Amino acid sequence: MILEVIMKEFKVIFNPGYLCEMLKKTGLSYQRAEFVSDRPDDVKHQKKKERTGGGYMA
């Protein structure tokens, strides 16, 4: 998503491998998105994952 903004705003193609380094040099950081399902049964799986410390596999 940040790469898309860079392309649109600055009209340059930027190598994604250097994105973290560029953000760090400018004093910024990034955060990966977390998948959120819209299926109601996933709440059940999320609770089990929390109870088991994240080692749960569906």
PDBQT receptor file of N, H, CA, C and O in Angstrom, charges set to zero:
ATOM      1  N   MET A   1       0.824  -1.189   0.000  1.00  0.00    +0.000 N 
ATOM      2  CA  MET A   1       0.000   0.000   0.000  1.00  0.00    +0.000 C 
ATOM      3  C   MET A   1       0.872   1.258   0.000  1.00  0.00    +0.000 C 
ATOM      4  O   MET A   1       0.582   2.210  -0.725  1.00  0.00    +0.000 OA
ATOM      5  N   ILE A   2       1.923   1.268   0.798  1.00  0.00    +0.000 N 
ATOM      6  H   ILE A   2       2.158   0.494   1.387  1.00  0.00    +0.000 HD
ATOM      7  CA  ILE A   2       2.815   2.425   0.817  1.00  0.00    +0.000 C 
ATOM      8  C   ILE A   2       3.476   2.589  -0.543  1.00  0.00    +0.000 C 
ATOM      9  O   ILE A   2       3.668   3.709  -1.016  1.00  0.00    +0.000 OA
ATOM     10  N   LEU A   3       3.822   1.470  -1.171  1.00  0.00    +0.000 N 
ATOM     11  H   LEU A   3       3.665   0.560  -0.787  1.00  0.00    +0.000 HD
ATOM     12  CA  LEU A   3       4.438   1.541  -2.494  1.00  0.00    +0.000 C 
ATOM     13  C   LEU A   3       3.502   2.184  -3.501  1.00  0.00    +0.000 C 
ATOM     14  O   LEU A   3       3.945   2.930  -4.375  1.00  0.00    +0.000 OA
ATOM     15  N   GLU A   4       2.207   1.901  -3.388  1.00  0.00    +0.000 N 
ATOM     16  H   GLU A   4       1.847   1.296  -2.678  1.00  0.00    +0.000 HD
ATOM     17  CA  GLU A   4       1.223   2.514  -4.287  1.00  0.00    +0.000 C 
ATOM     18  C   GLU A   4       1.180   4.026  -4.089  1.00  0.00    +0.000 C 
ATOM     19  O   GLU A   4       1.087   4.779  -5.058  1.00  0.00    +0.000 OA
ATOM     20  N   VAL A   5       1.247   4.465  -2.847  1.00  0.00    +0.000 N 
ATOM     21  H   VAL A   5       1.322   3.853  -2.060  1.00  0.00    +0.000 HD
ATOM     22  CA  VAL A   5       1.244   5.903  -2.562  1.00  0.00    +0.000 C 
ATOM     23  C   VAL A   5       2.498   6.552  -3.152  1.00  0.00    +0.000 C 
ATOM     24  O   VAL A   5       2.423   7.626  -3.750  1.00  0.00    +0.000 OA
ATOM     25  N   ILE A   6       3.642   5.902  -2.984  1.00  0.00    +0.000 N 
ATOM     26  H   ILE A   6       3.703   5.030  -2.499  1.00  0.00    +0.000 HD
ATOM     27  CA  ILE A   6       4.890   6.434  -3.536  1.00  0.00    +0.000 C 
ATOM     28  C   ILE A   6       4.785   6.549  -5.057  1.00  0.00    +0.000 C 
ATOM     29  O   ILE A   6       5.198   7.552  -5.640  1.00  0.00    +0.000 OA
ATOM     30  N   MET A   7       4.227   5.512  -5.697  1.00  0.00    +0.000 N 
ATOM     31  H   MET A   7       3.891   4.698  -5.224  1.00  0.00    +0.000 HD
ATOM     32  CA  MET A   7       4.094   5.551  -7.155  1.00  0.00    +0.000 C 
ATOM     33  C   MET A   7       3.156   6.668  -7.604  1.00  0.00    +0.000 C 
ATOM     34  O   MET A   7       3.458   7.380  -8.562  1.00  0.00    +0.000 OA
ATOM     35  N   LYS A   8       2.023   6.827  -6.922  1.00  0.00    +0.000 N 
ATOM     36  H   LYS A   8       1.778   6.248  -6.145  1.00  0.00    +0.000 HD
ATOM     37  CA  LYS A   8       1.042   7.835  -7.324  1.00  0.00    +0.000 C 
ATOM     38  C   LYS A   8       1.526   9.252  -7.039  1.00  0.00    +0.000 C 
ATOM     39  O   LYS A   8       1.382  10.139  -7.881  1.00  0.00    +0.000 OA
ATOM     40  N   GLU A   9       2.097   9.469  -5.861  1.00  0.00    +0.000 N 
ATOM     41  H   GLU A   9       2.214   8.748  -5.177  1.00  0.00    +0.000 HD
ATOM     42  CA  GLU A   9       2.488  10.816  -5.453  1.00  0.00    +0.000 C 
ATOM     43  C   GLU A   9       3.779  11.294  -6.123  1.00  0.00    +0.000 C 
ATOM     44  O   GLU A   9       3.888  12.463  -6.493  1.00  0.00    +0.000 OA
ATOM     45  N   PHE A  10       4.759  10.391  -6.280  1.00  0.00    +0.000 N 
ATOM     46  H   PHE A  10       4.670   9.442  -5.980  1.00  0.00    +0.000 HD
ATOM     47  CA  PHE A  10       6.078  10.801  -6.759  1.00  0.00    +0.000 C 
ATOM     48  C   PHE A  10       6.404  10.284  -8.153  1.00  0.00    +0.000 C 
ATOM     49  O   PHE A  10       7.453  10.606  -8.712  1.00  0.00    +0.000 OA
ATOM     50  N   LYS A  11       5.500   9.482  -8.713  1.00  0.00    +0.000 N 
ATOM     51  H   LYS A  11       4.648   9.221  -8.259  1.00  0.00    +0.000 HD
ATOM     52  CA  LYS A  11       5.664   8.959 -10.080  1.00  0.00    +0.000 C 
ATOM     53  C   LYS A  11       6.979   8.209 -10.255  1.00  0.00    +0.000 C 
ATOM     54  O   LYS A  11       7.647   8.338 -11.281  1.00  0.00    +0.000 OA
ATOM     55  N   VAL A  12       7.350   7.411  -9.229  1.00  0.00    +0.000 N 
ATOM     56  H   VAL A  12       6.807   7.306  -8.396  1.00  0.00    +0.000 HD
ATOM     57  CA  VAL A  12       8.558   6.596  -9.308  1.00  0.00    +0.000 C 
ATOM     58  C   VAL A  12       8.222   5.152  -8.924  1.00  0.00    +0.000 C 
ATOM     59  O   VAL A  12       7.277   4.895  -8.178  1.00  0.00    +0.000 OA
ATOM     60  N   ILE A  13       9.004   4.237  -9.440  1.00  0.00    +0.000 N 
ATOM     61  H   ILE A  13       9.772   4.445 -10.045  1.00  0.00    +0.000 HD
ATOM     62  CA  ILE A  13       8.871   2.836  -9.052  1.00  0.00    +0.000 C 
ATOM     63  C   ILE A  13       9.918   2.581  -7.981  1.00  0.00    +0.000 C 
ATOM     64  O   ILE A  13      11.102   2.859  -8.174  1.00  0.00    +0.000 OA
ATOM     65  N   PHE A  14       9.476   2.054  -6.860  1.00  0.00    +0.000 N 
ATOM     66  H   PHE A  14       8.514   1.828  -6.703  1.00  0.00    +0.000 HD
ATOM     67  CA  PHE A  14      10.350   1.847  -5.710  1.00  0.00    +0.000 C 
ATOM     68  C   PHE A  14      10.429   0.373  -5.401  1.00  0.00    +0.000 C 
ATOM     69  O   PHE A  14       9.404  -0.307  -5.344  1.00  0.00    +0.000 OA
ATOM     70  N   ASN A  15      11.633  -0.132  -5.200  1.00  0.00    +0.000 N 
ATOM     71  H   ASN A  15      12.465   0.420  -5.246  1.00  0.00    +0.000 HD
ATOM     72  CA  ASN A  15      11.830  -1.547  -4.890  1.00  0.00    +0.000 C 
ATOM     73  C   ASN A  15      11.326  -1.839  -3.483  1.00  0.00    +0.000 C 
ATOM     74  O   ASN A  15      11.800  -1.221  -2.529  1.00  0.00    +0.000 OA
ATOM     75  N   PRO A  16      10.366  -2.775  -3.323  1.00  0.00    +0.000 N 
ATOM     76  CA  PRO A  16       9.805  -3.070  -2.003  1.00  0.00    +0.000 C 
ATOM     77  C   PRO A  16      10.826  -3.600  -1.007  1.00  0.00    +0.000 C 
ATOM     78  O   PRO A  16      10.615  -3.509   0.202  1.00  0.00    +0.000 OA
ATOM     79  N   GLY A  17      11.925  -4.149  -1.497  1.00  0.00    +0.000 N 
ATOM     80  H   GLY A  17      12.098  -4.223  -2.479  1.00  0.00    +0.000 HD
ATOM     81  CA  GLY A  17      12.963  -4.658  -0.607  1.00  0.00    +0.000 C 
ATOM     82  C   GLY A  17      13.650  -3.563   0.196  1.00  0.00    +0.000 C 
ATOM     83  O   GLY A  17      14.229  -3.841   1.247  1.00  0.00    +0.000 OA
ATOM     84  N   TYR A  18      13.595  -2.338  -0.275  1.00  0.00    +0.000 N 
ATOM     85  H   TYR A  18      13.125  -2.112  -1.128  1.00  0.00    +0.000 HD
ATOM     86  CA  TYR A  18      14.238  -1.224   0.403  1.00  0.00    +0.000 C 
ATOM     87  C   TYR A  18      13.264  -0.360   1.199  1.00  0.00    +0.000 C 
ATOM     88  O   TYR A  18      13.663   0.639   1.797  1.00  0.00    +0.000 OA
ATOM     89  N   LEU A  19      11.994  -0.743   1.206  1.00  0.00    +0.000 N 
ATOM     90  H   LEU A  19      11.670  -1.555   0.720  1.00  0.00    +0.000 HD
ATOM     91  CA  LEU A  19      10.975   0.072   1.863  1.00  0.00    +0.000 C 
ATOM     92  C   LEU A  19      11.245   0.229   3.356  1.00  0.00    +0.000 C 
ATOM     93  O   LEU A  19      11.181   1.340   3.882  1.00  0.00    +0.000 OA
ATOM     94  N   CYS A  20      11.546  -0.868   4.042  1.00  0.00    +0.000 N 
ATOM     95  H   CYS A  20      11.598  -1.771   3.615  1.00  0.00    +0.000 HD
ATOM     96  CA  CYS A  20      11.808  -0.814   5.480  1.00  0.00    +0.000 C 
ATOM     97  C   CYS A  20      12.988   0.107   5.777  1.00  0.00    +0.000 C 
ATOM     98  O   CYS A  20      12.939   0.919   6.700  1.00  0.00    +0.000 OA
ATOM     99  N   GLU A  21      14.037  -0.029   4.991  1.00  0.00    +0.000 N 
ATOM    100  H   GLU A  21      14.077  -0.689   4.241  1.00  0.00    +0.000 HD
ATOM    101  CA  GLU A  21      15.239   0.802   5.187  1.00  0.00    +0.000 C 
ATOM    102  C   GLU A  21      14.921   2.283   4.969  1.00  0.00    +0.000 C 
ATOM    103  O   GLU A  21      15.372   3.136   5.733  1.00  0.00    +0.000 OA
ATOM    104  N   MET A  22      14.147   2.582   3.930  1.00  0.00    +0.000 N 
ATOM    105  H   MET A  22      13.781   1.888   3.310  1.00  0.00    +0.000 HD
ATOM    106  CA  MET A  22      13.791   3.968   3.646  1.00  0.00    +0.000 C 
ATOM    107  C   MET A  22      12.956   4.562   4.784  1.00  0.00    +0.000 C 
ATOM    108  O   MET A  22      13.195   5.692   5.209  1.00  0.00    +0.000 OA
ATOM    109  N   LEU A  23      11.982   3.801   5.269  1.00  0.00    +0.000 N 
ATOM    110  H   LEU A  23      11.788   2.883   4.923  1.00  0.00    +0.000 HD
ATOM    111  CA  LEU A  23      11.143   4.284   6.362  1.00  0.00    +0.000 C 
ATOM    112  C   LEU A  23      11.976   4.528   7.615  1.00  0.00    +0.000 C 
ATOM    113  O   LEU A  23      11.776   5.526   8.308  1.00  0.00    +0.000 OA
ATOM    114  N   LYS A  24      12.904   3.629   7.908  1.00  0.00    +0.000 N 
ATOM    115  H   LYS A  24      13.066   2.818   7.345  1.00  0.00    +0.000 HD
ATOM    116  CA  LYS A  24      13.756   3.768   9.087  1.00  0.00    +0.000 C 
ATOM    117  C   LYS A  24      14.615   5.029   9.002  1.00  0.00    +0.000 C 
ATOM    118  O   LYS A  24      14.784   5.737   9.995  1.00  0.00    +0.000 OA
ATOM    119  N   LYS A  25      15.155   5.306   7.823  1.00  0.00    +0.000 N 
ATOM    120  H   LYS A  25      15.018   4.731   7.016  1.00  0.00    +0.000 HD
ATOM    121  CA  LYS A  25      15.985   6.507   7.626  1.00  0.00    +0.000 C 
ATOM    122  C   LYS A  25      15.179   7.788   7.812  1.00  0.00    +0.000 C 
ATOM    123  O   LYS A  25      15.725   8.815   8.216  1.00  0.00    +0.000 OA
ATOM    124  N   THR A  26      13.884   7.731   7.521  1.00  0.00    +0.000 N 
ATOM    125  H   THR A  26      13.440   6.897   7.193  1.00  0.00    +0.000 HD
ATOM    126  CA  THR A  26      13.050   8.925   7.667  1.00  0.00    +0.000 C 
ATOM    127  C   THR A  26      12.397   9.005   9.046  1.00  0.00    +0.000 C 
ATOM    128  O   THR A  26      11.610   9.912   9.315  1.00  0.00    +0.000 OA
ATOM    129  N   GLY A  27      12.730   8.041   9.924  1.00  0.00    +0.000 N 
ATOM    130  H   GLY A  27      13.369   7.303   9.706  1.00  0.00    +0.000 HD
ATOM    131  CA  GLY A  27      12.190   8.067  11.275  1.00  0.00    +0.000 C 
ATOM    132  C   GLY A  27      10.815   7.435  11.402  1.00  0.00    +0.000 C 
ATOM    133  O   GLY A  27      10.131   7.631  12.406  1.00  0.00    +0.000 OA
ATOM    134  N   LEU A  28      10.403   6.676  10.390  1.00  0.00    +0.000 N 
ATOM    135  H   LEU A  28      10.958   6.517   9.574  1.00  0.00    +0.000 HD
ATOM    136  CA  LEU A  28       9.095   6.027  10.398  1.00  0.00    +0.000 C 
ATOM    137  C   LEU A  28       9.265   4.518  10.527  1.00  0.00    +0.000 C 
ATOM    138  O   LEU A  28      10.381   4.004  10.462  1.00  0.00    +0.000 OA
ATOM    139  N   SER A  29       8.166   3.823  10.708  1.00  0.00    +0.000 N 
ATOM    140  H   SER A  29       7.259   4.241  10.761  1.00  0.00    +0.000 HD
ATOM    141  CA  SER A  29       8.180   2.371  10.733  1.00  0.00    +0.000 C 
ATOM    142  C   SER A  29       6.905   1.880  10.068  1.00  0.00    +0.000 C 
ATOM    143  O   SER A  29       6.037   2.674   9.705  1.00  0.00    +0.000 OA
ATOM    144  N   TYR A  30       6.798   0.572   9.912  1.00  0.00    +0.000 N 
ATOM    145  H   TYR A  30       7.503  -0.073  10.207  1.00  0.00    +0.000 HD
ATOM    146  CA  TYR A  30       5.605   0.032   9.284  1.00  0.00    +0.000 C 
ATOM    147  C   TYR A  30       5.012  -1.058  10.162  1.00  0.00    +0.000 C 
ATOM    148  O   TYR A  30       5.671  -1.593  11.054  1.00  0.00    +0.000 OA
ATOM    149  N   GLN A  31       3.772  -1.368   9.891  1.00  0.00    +0.000 N 
ATOM    150  H   GLN A  31       3.237  -0.934   9.167  1.00  0.00    +0.000 HD
ATOM    151  CA  GLN A  31       3.056  -2.392  10.634  1.00  0.00    +0.000 C 
ATOM    152  C   GLN A  31       2.336  -3.267   9.623  1.00  0.00    +0.000 C 
ATOM    153  O   GLN A  31       1.675  -2.763   8.714  1.00  0.00    +0.000 OA
ATOM    154  N   ARG A  32       2.464  -4.569   9.781  1.00  0.00    +0.000 N 
ATOM    155  H   ARG A  32       3.001  -4.979  10.518  1.00  0.00    +0.000 HD
ATOM    156  CA  ARG A  32       1.776  -5.481   8.869  1.00  0.00    +0.000 C 
ATOM    157  C   ARG A  32       0.303  -5.572   9.242  1.00  0.00    +0.000 C 
ATOM    158  O   ARG A  32      -0.059  -5.534  10.418  1.00  0.00    +0.000 OA
ATOM    159  N   ALA A  33      -0.523  -5.692   8.239  1.00  0.00    +0.000 N 
ATOM    160  H   ALA A  33      -0.229  -5.722   7.283  1.00  0.00    +0.000 HD
ATOM    161  CA  ALA A  33      -1.960  -5.810   8.469  1.00  0.00    +0.000 C 
ATOM    162  C   ALA A  33      -2.291  -7.185   9.028  1.00  0.00    +0.000 C 
ATOM    163  O   ALA A  33      -1.597  -8.160   8.741  1.00  0.00    +0.000 OA
ATOM    164  N   GLU A  34      -3.331  -7.261   9.810  1.00  0.00    +0.000 N 
ATOM    165  H   GLU A  34      -3.895  -6.469  10.042  1.00  0.00    +0.000 HD
ATOM    166  CA  GLU A  34      -3.793  -8.529  10.356  1.00  0.00    +0.000 C 
ATOM    167  C   GLU A  34      -5.083  -8.915   9.654  1.00  0.00    +0.000 C 
ATOM    168  O   GLU A  34      -5.986  -8.092   9.504  1.00  0.00    +0.000 OA
ATOM    169  N   PHE A  35      -5.168 -10.159   9.227  1.00  0.00    +0.000 N 
ATOM    170  H   PHE A  35      -4.435 -10.828   9.349  1.00  0.00    +0.000 HD
ATOM    171  CA  PHE A  35      -6.363 -10.642   8.552  1.00  0.00    +0.000 C 
ATOM    172  C   PHE A  35      -7.514 -10.736   9.545  1.00  0.00    +0.000 C 
ATOM    173  O   PHE A  35      -7.365 -11.294  10.632  1.00  0.00    +0.000 OA
ATOM    174  N   VAL A  36      -8.653 -10.191   9.166  1.00  0.00    +0.000 N 
ATOM    175  H   VAL A  36      -8.775  -9.738   8.283  1.00  0.00    +0.000 HD
ATOM    176  CA  VAL A  36      -9.853 -10.286   9.995  1.00  0.00    +0.000 C 
ATOM    177  C   VAL A  36     -10.950 -10.894   9.132  1.00  0.00    +0.000 C 
ATOM    178  O   VAL A  36     -11.343 -10.324   8.114  1.00  0.00    +0.000 OA
ATOM    179  N   SER A  37     -11.435 -12.045   9.548  1.00  0.00    +0.000 N 
ATOM    180  H   SER A  37     -11.116 -12.507  10.376  1.00  0.00    +0.000 HD
ATOM    181  CA  SER A  37     -12.457 -12.748   8.779  1.00  0.00    +0.000 C 
ATOM    182  C   SER A  37     -13.844 -12.219   9.124  1.00  0.00    +0.000 C 
ATOM    183  O   SER A  37     -14.084 -11.751  10.237  1.00  0.00    +0.000 OA
ATOM    184  N   ASP A  38     -14.741 -12.298   8.167  1.00  0.00    +0.000 N 
ATOM    185  H   ASP A  38     -14.546 -12.679   7.263  1.00  0.00    +0.000 HD
ATOM    186  CA  ASP A  38     -16.125 -11.907   8.426  1.00  0.00    +0.000 C 
ATOM    187  C   ASP A  38     -16.996 -13.121   8.724  1.00  0.00    +0.000 C 
ATOM    188  O   ASP A  38     -18.213 -12.997   8.858  1.00  0.00    +0.000 OA
ATOM    189  N   ARG A  39     -16.375 -14.295   8.828  1.00  0.00    +0.000 N 
ATOM    190  H   ARG A  39     -15.386 -14.396   8.719  1.00  0.00    +0.000 HD
ATOM    191  CA  ARG A  39     -17.131 -15.510   9.161  1.00  0.00    +0.000 C 
ATOM    192  C   ARG A  39     -17.315 -15.600  10.670  1.00  0.00    +0.000 C 
ATOM    193  O   ARG A  39     -16.345 -15.464  11.416  1.00  0.00    +0.000 OA
ATOM    194  N   PRO A  40     -18.541 -15.826  11.133  1.00  0.00    +0.000 N 
ATOM    195  CA  PRO A  40     -18.806 -15.862  12.574  1.00  0.00    +0.000 C 
ATOM    196  C   PRO A  40     -18.099 -16.997  13.304  1.00  0.00    +0.000 C 
ATOM    197  O   PRO A  40     -17.801 -16.852  14.489  1.00  0.00    +0.000 OA
ATOM    198  N   ASP A  41     -17.819 -18.120  12.647  1.00  0.00    +0.000 N 
ATOM    199  H   ASP A  41     -18.061 -18.238  11.684  1.00  0.00    +0.000 HD
ATOM    200  CA  ASP A  41     -17.165 -19.229  13.336  1.00  0.00    +0.000 C 
ATOM    201  C   ASP A  41     -15.692 -18.955  13.623  1.00  0.00    +0.000 C 
ATOM    202  O   ASP A  41     -15.069 -19.674  14.404  1.00  0.00    +0.000 OA
ATOM    203  N   ASP A  42     -15.130 -17.917  12.996  1.00  0.00    +0.000 N 
ATOM    204  H   ASP A  42     -15.636 -17.332  12.362  1.00  0.00    +0.000 HD
ATOM    205  CA  ASP A  42     -13.735 -17.580  13.254  1.00  0.00    +0.000 C 
ATOM    206  C   ASP A  42     -13.536 -17.004  14.647  1.00  0.00    +0.000 C 
ATOM    207  O   ASP A  42     -12.423 -17.046  15.171  1.00  0.00    +0.000 OA
ATOM    208  N   VAL A  43     -14.589 -16.465  15.259  1.00  0.00    +0.000 N 
ATOM    209  H   VAL A  43     -15.493 -16.431  14.833  1.00  0.00    +0.000 HD
ATOM    210  CA  VAL A  43     -14.483 -15.974  16.634  1.00  0.00    +0.000 C 
ATOM    211  C   VAL A  43     -14.141 -17.139  17.546  1.00  0.00    +0.000 C 
ATOM    212  O   VAL A  43     -13.328 -17.002  18.460  1.00  0.00    +0.000 OA
ATOM    213  N   LYS A  44     -14.762 -18.285  17.296  1.00  0.00    +0.000 N 
ATOM    214  H   LYS A  44     -15.422 -18.396  16.554  1.00  0.00    +0.000 HD
ATOM    215  CA  LYS A  44     -14.499 -19.498  18.070  1.00  0.00    +0.000 C 
ATOM    216  C   LYS A  44     -13.028 -19.906  17.924  1.00  0.00    +0.000 C 
ATOM    217  O   LYS A  44     -12.376 -20.241  18.912  1.00  0.00    +0.000 OA
ATOM    218  N   HIS A  45     -12.515 -19.876  16.705  1.00  0.00    +0.000 N 
ATOM    219  H   HIS A  45     -13.045 -19.603  15.903  1.00  0.00    +0.000 HD
ATOM    220  CA  HIS A  45     -11.128 -20.250  16.459  1.00  0.00    +0.000 C 
ATOM    221  C   HIS A  45     -10.164 -19.255  17.098  1.00  0.00    +0.000 C 
ATOM    222  O   HIS A  45      -9.122 -19.648  17.623  1.00  0.00    +0.000 OA
ATOM    223  N   GLN A  46     -10.509 -17.965  17.056  1.00  0.00    +0.000 N 
ATOM    224  H   GLN A  46     -11.356 -17.646  16.630  1.00  0.00    +0.000 HD
ATOM    225  CA  GLN A  46      -9.647 -16.941  17.651  1.00  0.00    +0.000 C 
ATOM    226  C   GLN A  46      -9.544 -17.146  19.158  1.00  0.00    +0.000 C 
ATOM    227  O   GLN A  46      -8.460 -17.011  19.726  1.00  0.00    +0.000 OA
ATOM    228  N   LYS A  47     -10.650 -17.468  19.809  1.00  0.00    +0.000 N 
ATOM    229  H   LYS A  47     -11.531 -17.578  19.348  1.00  0.00    +0.000 HD
ATOM    230  CA  LYS A  47     -10.622 -17.706  21.249  1.00  0.00    +0.000 C 
ATOM    231  C   LYS A  47      -9.745 -18.902  21.584  1.00  0.00    +0.000 C 
ATOM    232  O   LYS A  47      -8.997 -18.873  22.561  1.00  0.00    +0.000 OA
ATOM    233  N   LYS A  48      -9.836 -19.961  20.769  1.00  0.00    +0.000 N 
ATOM    234  H   LYS A  48     -10.444 -19.984  19.976  1.00  0.00    +0.000 HD
ATOM    235  CA  LYS A  48      -9.005 -21.134  21.010  1.00  0.00    +0.000 C 
ATOM    236  C   LYS A  48      -7.531 -20.794  20.801  1.00  0.00    +0.000 C 
ATOM    237  O   LYS A  48      -6.673 -21.280  21.538  1.00  0.00    +0.000 OA
ATOM    238  N   LYS A  49      -7.237 -19.974  19.817  1.00  0.00    +0.000 N 
ATOM    239  H   LYS A  49      -7.935 -19.579  19.219  1.00  0.00    +0.000 HD
ATOM    240  CA  LYS A  49      -5.865 -19.558  19.546  1.00  0.00    +0.000 C 
ATOM    241  C   LYS A  49      -5.306 -18.779  20.732  1.00  0.00    +0.000 C 
ATOM    242  O   LYS A  49      -4.154 -18.975  21.121  1.00  0.00    +0.000 OA
ATOM    243  N   GLU A  50      -6.119 -17.899  21.304  1.00  0.00    +0.000 N 
ATOM    244  H   GLU A  50      -7.055 -17.740  20.988  1.00  0.00    +0.000 HD
ATOM    245  CA  GLU A  50      -5.687 -17.112  22.460  1.00  0.00    +0.000 C 
ATOM    246  C   GLU A  50      -5.417 -18.020  23.664  1.00  0.00    +0.000 C 
ATOM    247  O   GLU A  50      -4.453 -17.802  24.399  1.00  0.00    +0.000 OA
ATOM    248  N   ARG A  51      -6.260 -19.034  23.869  1.00  0.00    +0.000 N 
ATOM    249  H   ARG A  51      -7.042 -19.211  23.272  1.00  0.00    +0.000 HD
ATOM    250  CA  ARG A  51      -6.093 -19.945  25.006  1.00  0.00    +0.000 C 
ATOM    251  C   ARG A  51      -4.832 -20.797  24.869  1.00  0.00    +0.000 C 
ATOM    252  O   ARG A  51      -4.190 -21.127  25.866  1.00  0.00    +0.000 OA
ATOM    253  N   THR A  52      -4.481 -21.150  23.636  1.00  0.00    +0.000 N 
ATOM    254  H   THR A  52      -5.003 -20.882  22.826  1.00  0.00    +0.000 HD
ATOM    255  CA  THR A  52      -3.352 -22.049  23.420  1.00  0.00    +0.000 C 
ATOM    256  C   THR A  52      -2.057 -21.289  23.162  1.00  0.00    +0.000 C 
ATOM    257  O   THR A  52      -1.029 -21.904  22.880  1.00  0.00    +0.000 OA
ATOM    258  N   GLY A  53      -2.089 -19.995  23.251  1.00  0.00    +0.000 N 
ATOM    259  H   GLY A  53      -2.924 -19.495  23.480  1.00  0.00    +0.000 HD
ATOM    260  CA  GLY A  53      -0.869 -19.196  23.055  1.00  0.00    +0.000 C 
ATOM    261  C   GLY A  53      -0.465 -19.040  21.615  1.00  0.00    +0.000 C 
ATOM    262  O   GLY A  53       0.706 -18.777  21.342  1.00  0.00    +0.000 OA
ATOM    263  N   GLY A  54      -1.371 -19.189  20.687  1.00  0.00    +0.000 N 
ATOM    264  H   GLY A  54      -2.322 -19.403  20.909  1.00  0.00    +0.000 HD
ATOM    265  CA  GLY A  54      -1.082 -18.946  19.283  1.00  0.00    +0.000 C 
ATOM    266  C   GLY A  54      -0.579 -20.162  18.531  1.00  0.00    +0.000 C 
ATOM    267  O   GLY A  54      -0.345 -20.073  17.326  1.00  0.00    +0.000 OA
ATOM    268  N   GLY A  55      -0.405 -21.287  19.192  1.00  0.00    +0.000 N 
ATOM    269  H   GLY A  55      -0.595 -21.359  20.171  1.00  0.00    +0.000 HD
ATOM    270  CA  GLY A  55       0.088 -22.480  18.525  1.00  0.00    +0.000 C 
ATOM    271  C   GLY A  55      -0.996 -23.311  17.879  1.00  0.00    +0.000 C 
ATOM    272  O   GLY A  55      -0.759 -24.461  17.512  1.00  0.00    +0.000 OA
ATOM    273  N   TYR A  56      -2.159 -22.759  17.737  1.00  0.00    +0.000 N 
ATOM    274  H   TYR A  56      -2.352 -21.824  18.036  1.00  0.00    +0.000 HD
ATOM    275  CA  TYR A  56      -3.315 -23.478  17.185  1.00  0.00    +0.000 C 
ATOM    276  C   TYR A  56      -3.251 -23.528  15.673  1.00  0.00    +0.000 C 
ATOM    277  O   TYR A  56      -2.987 -22.519  15.020  1.00  0.00    +0.000 OA
ATOM    278  N   MET A  57      -3.488 -24.687  15.127  1.00  0.00    +0.000 N 
ATOM    279  H   MET A  57      -3.702 -25.507  15.658  1.00  0.00    +0.000 HD
ATOM    280  CA  MET A  57      -3.584 -24.828  13.669  1.00  0.00    +0.000 C 
ATOM    281  C   MET A  57      -4.965 -25.360  13.323  1.00  0.00    +0.000 C 
ATOM    282  O   MET A  57      -5.410 -26.336  13.927  1.00  0.00    +0.000 OA
ATOM    283  N   ALA A  58      -5.648 -24.751  12.379  1.00  0.00    +0.000 N 
ATOM    284  H   ALA A  58      -5.286 -23.958  11.889  1.00  0.00    +0.000 HD
ATOM    285  CA  ALA A  58      -7.001 -25.159  11.987  1.00  0.00    +0.000 C 
ATOM    286  C   ALA A  58      -6.990 -26.462  11.242  1.00  0.00    +0.000 C 
ATOM    287  O   ALA A  58      -8.046 -26.951  10.839  1.00  0.00    +0.000 OA
TER     288      ALA A  58
